[in-house]
């Protein structure tokens, strides 16, 4: 029986949602060493440079920074080592097929504990162009102004 219930987020990659169009998401387990788990439980990790690579039918997470555990000894882990992802064989094949045919990439969106187990949320994503980013910002600004105008109208403060 796991000690904790629910989802405790350790790290999020907010930049990924800004730089990519997210097409599909997956949840994967992580193969971690003991000091990595302890470091994650302290809430320390960075997903900014992370990406997923599929080698010989196995998914690997590269570039994710989990700092060394401060009270660890010679058993401490390397901060940026590649980590194996736990996915079903069919999911790995599907991801590999879509990445090769459509030019997509796989990026980590969030690192969290779910019922006591370390999980990572992965996204199949397509890179945005700079004009896409500007368009997204313009849409967000327009939506915000629209909501503010509706709020002012409902409060009786007409322009």
Secondary structure, 3 states (H helix, E strand, C coil): CCCCCCEEEEEECHHHHHHEEEEEEEEEEECCCHHHHHHHHCCCCECCCCEEEEECCEEEEECCECCCCCCCCCCCCCCCCCEEEECCHHHHHHHHHHHHHHCCEEEEEEEEEECCEEEEEEEEEEECCHHHHHHHHHHHHHHHHHHHHHHHHHHCCCC
